[in-house]
Amino acid sequence: MTMPENRFKARLLAGETQWGLWSTLASPVAAEALSLVGFDWMLFDTEHSPIEIAGLQPILQAAAVGTASAVARPAWNDKVLIKKLLDIGVQTVLVPFIETPEEAEAAVRATRYPPEGIRGVAGSTRASRYGMASDYLKKANAEICVLVQIETTQAMARLEEIAAVDGVDGVFIGPSDLSASMGHLGNPAHPDVQEAIRAAADRIAAAGKVPGILATKAEDAVRYRDWGYRFVAGAVDVGLLVGSARTLLQTVAAQPKDTRP
């Protein structure tokens, strides 16, 4: 038995556009259903959701039935949290709040077995197919994909240095936190923020890495794709759920009352 190929990383490095969905619902049922829709990837967020490590594994197992490659965001750039994600089978990590090349280097090292890194070795984990993937220790370093998240003006000022770190495969822009850092809290659509986002795609690509981003509606996702972003999450699952529910309620509530006797 062999370890699975990281399809997301292979397609990322091939320059393909991959459409994704952001997931915070903390539900294996939702993860399974959404994985079957046809997205290329799904981000399971343990930073801004109640998902803990023990709860993430059944979510990953449920999502494995569909087309979407699983990406997970740890709550912080922490070697222990990253190790736990990798051991339960996450092959692609999106590490939040990277502001310096040194922080990016630390994130990469947390995903690599020695001598390239500091990841601890465990034998019978879901990642190694419970010890039955005989090639896991040999191939894991190459298959793990590291995405670093840029979400402050300080990080944007060091974007090229961060992107240049060996082992960083993609650089992800976080519009909400970036807009807050730029003085436009709650308004990522502000022209200054959008210009910074547009320029960042070119800067990341010029550094030889792949740019990614989160959108909250389809038109934004398409615009970001046109600007050069190659892995784009088009929406957040809870936003889709609430938005659809609100639309339904507004539609039925607006209907004329039945005046039949």
C-alpha positions as CSV (number, residue, x, y, z in Angstrom):
1,M,0.0,0.0,0.0
2,T,1.3,3.5,-0.9
3,M,0.5,7.0,0.3
4,P,-1.9,9.0,-1.8
5,E,-0.6,11.6,-4.2
6,N,-1.4,15.2,-3.2
7,R,-3.6,16.1,-6.1
8,F,-4.0,19.7,-5.0
9,K,-0.2,20.3,-4.9
10,A,0.3,18.6,-8.3
11,R,-2.3,20.8,-9.9
12,L,-1.1,23.9,-8.0
13,L,2.5,23.5,-9.3
14,A,1.2,22.8,-12.8
15,G,-0.4,26.2,-12.8
16,E,-4.0,25.0,-13.0
17,T,-6.9,27.1,-11.6
18,Q,-8.6,25.3,-8.7
19,W,-11.9,26.4,-7.4
20,G,-12.5,25.9,-3.7
21,L,-15.0,26.3,-0.8
22,W,-14.3,27.4,2.7
23,S,-15.8,25.2,5.4
24,T,-16.6,26.2,9.0
25,L,-19.7,24.2,9.7
26,A,-17.8,21.5,11.8
27,S,-20.0,18.8,10.3
28,P,-19.0,15.6,8.6
29,V,-22.4,15.4,6.9
30,A,-21.9,18.9,5.4
31,A,-18.4,18.1,4.4
32,E,-19.4,14.9,2.7
33,A,-22.3,16.5,0.8
34,L,-20.2,19.5,-0.3
35,S,-17.3,17.4,-1.3
36,L,-19.5,15.8,-3.9
37,V,-20.5,19.1,-5.6
38,G,-17.4,19.2,-7.7
39,F,-15.1,21.7,-6.1
40,D,-11.3,21.1,-6.6
41,W,-10.5,21.8,-2.9
42,M,-12.2,22.5,0.4
43,L,-10.6,24.4,3.3
44,F,-11.5,23.1,6.7
45,D,-10.9,26.0,9.1
46,T,-9.8,25.3,12.7
47,E,-8.8,28.9,13.3
48,H,-12.3,30.6,13.1
49,S,-14.5,27.7,13.9
50,P,-15.1,25.3,16.8
51,I,-13.3,22.4,15.0
52,E,-10.7,20.7,17.1
53,I,-8.3,18.0,16.0
54,A,-10.5,15.1,17.2
55,G,-13.4,16.6,15.3
56,L,-11.5,17.2,12.2
57,Q,-10.6,13.6,11.4
58,P,-14.2,12.4,10.8
59,I,-14.7,15.5,8.7
60,L,-11.7,14.6,6.6
61,Q,-13.0,11.0,6.3
62,A,-16.4,12.1,5.2
63,A,-15.0,14.6,2.6
64,A,-12.7,12.0,1.1
65,V,-15.6,10.5,-0.9
66,G,-15.8,13.6,-3.2
67,T,-13.7,15.4,-5.7
68,A,-12.4,18.1,-3.4
69,S,-8.9,17.9,-2.0
70,A,-8.8,18.7,1.7
71,V,-6.8,21.7,2.9
72,A,-6.7,22.6,6.6
73,R,-5.9,25.8,8.4
74,P,-4.4,25.4,11.9
75,A,-5.4,27.8,14.6
76,W,-1.9,29.3,14.6
77,N,1.6,28.8,13.1
78,D,2.4,26.2,15.8
79,K,4.5,23.2,15.2
80,V,2.4,21.0,17.5
81,L,-0.9,22.0,15.8
82,I,0.6,21.5,12.4
83,K,2.0,18.0,13.4
84,K,-1.4,16.9,14.6
85,L,-3.0,18.0,11.3
86,L,-0.5,16.1,9.3
87,D,-0.8,13.0,11.4
88,I,-4.6,12.8,10.8
89,G,-4.0,12.9,7.0
90,V,-4.0,16.6,6.0
91,Q,-1.6,16.9,3.1
92,T,-2.0,20.7,2.5
93,V,-1.9,23.3,5.3
94,L,-2.7,26.9,5.1
95,V,-0.8,28.6,7.9
96,P,-2.3,31.9,9.1
97,F,-0.8,35.2,10.0
98,I,2.7,34.9,8.5
99,E,4.5,38.2,8.7
100,T,8.2,37.4,8.2
101,P,10.3,35.0,6.2
102,E,11.4,33.4,9.5
103,E,7.8,32.6,10.3
104,A,7.3,31.0,6.9
105,E,10.5,29.0,7.4
106,A,9.2,27.7,10.7
107,A,5.9,26.7,9.1
108,V,7.8,24.7,6.4
109,R,10.1,23.0,9.0
110,A,7.0,21.9,11.0
111,T,5.8,20.0,8.0
112,R,9.1,18.2,7.2
113,Y,10.7,15.1,8.7
114,P,14.4,15.5,9.7
115,P,16.8,16.5,8.5
116,E,14.8,19.0,6.5
117,G,12.5,19.8,9.4
118,I,11.4,19.0,12.9
119,R,8.2,17.0,12.4
120,G,7.9,14.1,14.9
121,V,7.7,10.6,13.6
122,A,4.7,8.4,14.4
123,G,4.1,5.0,12.8
124,S,0.4,4.2,12.8
125,T,-1.5,7.4,11.9
126,R,-4.2,8.0,9.4
127,A,-1.6,9.9,7.3
128,S,0.4,6.7,6.8
129,R,-2.7,4.6,6.3
130,Y,-2.3,3.4,9.9
131,G,1.2,2.2,9.1
132,M,0.3,0.3,6.0
133,A,1.7,2.9,3.5
134,S,5.3,1.6,3.4
135,D,6.5,4.6,1.5
136,Y,5.0,7.3,3.7
137,L,8.2,8.4,5.5
138,K,10.1,8.6,2.2
139,K,7.5,10.5,0.3
140,A,5.7,12.7,2.9
141,N,8.1,15.7,2.7
142,A,7.6,16.0,-1.0
143,E,3.8,15.5,-0.9
144,I,3.0,18.0,1.8
145,C,1.9,21.4,0.5
146,V,2.6,24.5,2.5
147,L,0.4,27.6,1.9
148,V,1.2,30.7,3.9
149,Q,-1.4,33.4,4.6
150,I,-0.6,37.1,4.2
151,E,-3.1,39.3,6.0
152,T,-1.4,42.5,7.3
153,T,0.3,45.5,5.8
154,Q,3.5,44.4,7.6
155,A,3.4,41.0,5.8
156,M,2.6,42.7,2.4
157,A,5.7,44.8,2.8
158,R,7.7,41.6,3.0
159,L,5.7,39.7,0.5
160,E,8.6,38.8,-1.9
161,E,10.8,37.7,1.0
162,I,8.1,35.4,2.4
163,A,7.3,34.0,-1.0
164,A,11.0,33.2,-1.7
165,V,11.2,30.8,1.3
166,D,12.0,27.3,0.1
167,G,9.2,24.9,0.7
168,V,6.4,27.5,0.5
169,D,4.2,26.4,-2.4
170,G,1.6,29.1,-2.4
171,V,0.8,32.4,-0.9
172,F,-2.7,33.1,0.2
173,I,-4.1,36.6,0.7
174,G,-6.7,37.1,3.4
175,P,-8.9,40.0,2.3
176,S,-10.8,40.6,5.6
177,D,-7.8,40.9,7.9
178,L,-5.8,42.7,5.3
179,S,-8.6,45.3,5.0
180,A,-8.7,45.7,8.8
181,S,-4.9,46.2,8.8
182,M,-5.2,48.8,6.1
183,G,-7.8,50.8,8.2
184,H,-10.9,49.5,6.3
185,L,-12.3,47.1,8.8
186,G,-15.2,45.1,7.3
187,N,-14.7,46.6,3.9
188,P,-12.4,44.4,1.7
189,A,-14.1,46.0,-1.3
190,H,-12.4,49.3,-0.6
191,P,-10.5,50.4,-3.7
192,D,-7.2,50.6,-1.8
193,V,-7.6,47.1,-0.5
194,Q,-8.6,45.8,-3.9
195,E,-5.6,47.4,-5.6
196,A,-3.3,45.8,-3.0
197,I,-4.9,42.4,-3.7
198,R,-4.5,42.9,-7.5
199,A,-0.9,43.9,-7.2
200,A,-0.2,41.0,-4.8
201,A,-1.1,38.4,-7.4
202,D,1.6,39.8,-9.7
203,R,4.1,40.0,-6.9
204,I,3.6,36.4,-5.8
205,A,3.8,35.1,-9.3
206,A,6.9,37.1,-10.0
207,A,8.5,35.4,-7.0
208,G,7.8,32.0,-8.5
209,K,5.0,31.0,-6.2
210,V,1.2,30.4,-6.7
211,P,-1.3,33.1,-5.5
212,G,-4.5,32.1,-3.7
213,I,-7.4,34.0,-2.1
214,L,-10.8,33.8,-0.5
215,A,-13.9,35.4,-2.0
216,T,-17.4,35.6,-0.6
217,K,-19.3,35.8,-3.9
218,A,-19.0,34.5,-7.4
219,E,-18.2,37.8,-9.1
220,D,-15.3,38.5,-6.7
221,A,-14.0,35.0,-7.3
222,V,-14.0,35.4,-11.0
223,R,-12.3,38.8,-10.8
224,Y,-9.6,37.4,-8.6
225,R,-9.1,34.5,-11.1
226,D,-8.7,37.1,-13.8
227,W,-6.1,38.9,-11.8
228,G,-4.0,35.8,-11.6
229,Y,-5.1,33.9,-8.5
230,R,-4.9,30.2,-9.1
231,F,-6.5,28.7,-6.0
232,V,-9.7,30.6,-5.2
233,A,-12.3,29.8,-2.5
234,G,-15.5,31.2,-3.9
235,A,-17.5,31.3,-0.7
236,V,-17.9,30.2,2.9
237,D,-20.3,27.3,3.5
238,V,-22.1,28.9,6.5
239,G,-22.6,32.0,4.3
240,L,-24.2,30.0,1.6
241,L,-26.5,28.3,4.1
242,V,-27.6,31.5,5.7
243,G,-27.8,33.4,2.5
244,S,-30.0,30.8,0.9
245,A,-32.2,30.6,3.9
246,R,-32.7,34.4,4.1
247,T,-33.5,34.5,0.4
248,L,-36.1,31.8,0.8
249,L,-37.7,33.5,3.8
250,Q,-37.8,36.9,2.0
251,T,-39.4,35.3,-1.1
252,V,-42.1,33.5,0.7
253,A,-42.8,36.4,3.1
254,A,-43.2,38.7,0.2
255,Q,-46.1,36.7,-1.3
256,P,-49.6,38.1,-1.1
257,K,-51.7,36.7,1.7
258,D,-54.2,34.0,0.7
259,T,-57.6,35.8,0.8
260,R,-59.7,32.7,0.1
261,P,-62.5,32.1,2.6
